[in-house]
């Protein structure tokens, strides 16, 4: 029960837990799968796929709404 109270205060004070490395790798894998699905020319070219992933510039942003969990926003090259 005390863990729930501590988590509540951490969320309220903005002390969110960092993203676990396994979760980060899973997210990167999923994004790369979607890129390869959308752009078939990237399927057989791991270097181009990695470059496309890096060019997306995924940045962690504080979430909006209930709980305020972190979200990752894709910033497309040349867009503001």
HELIX and SHEET records of a PDB file:
HELIX    1   1 UNK A    2  UNK A   13  1                                  12    
HELIX    2   2 UNK A   21  UNK A   38  1                                  18    
HELIX    3   3 UNK A   40  UNK A   42  5                                   3    
HELIX    4   4 UNK A   46  UNK A   56  1                                  11    
SHEET    1   A 2 UNK A  58  UNK A  61  0                                        
SHEET    2   A 2 UNK A  71  UNK A  74 -1                                        
END                                                                             
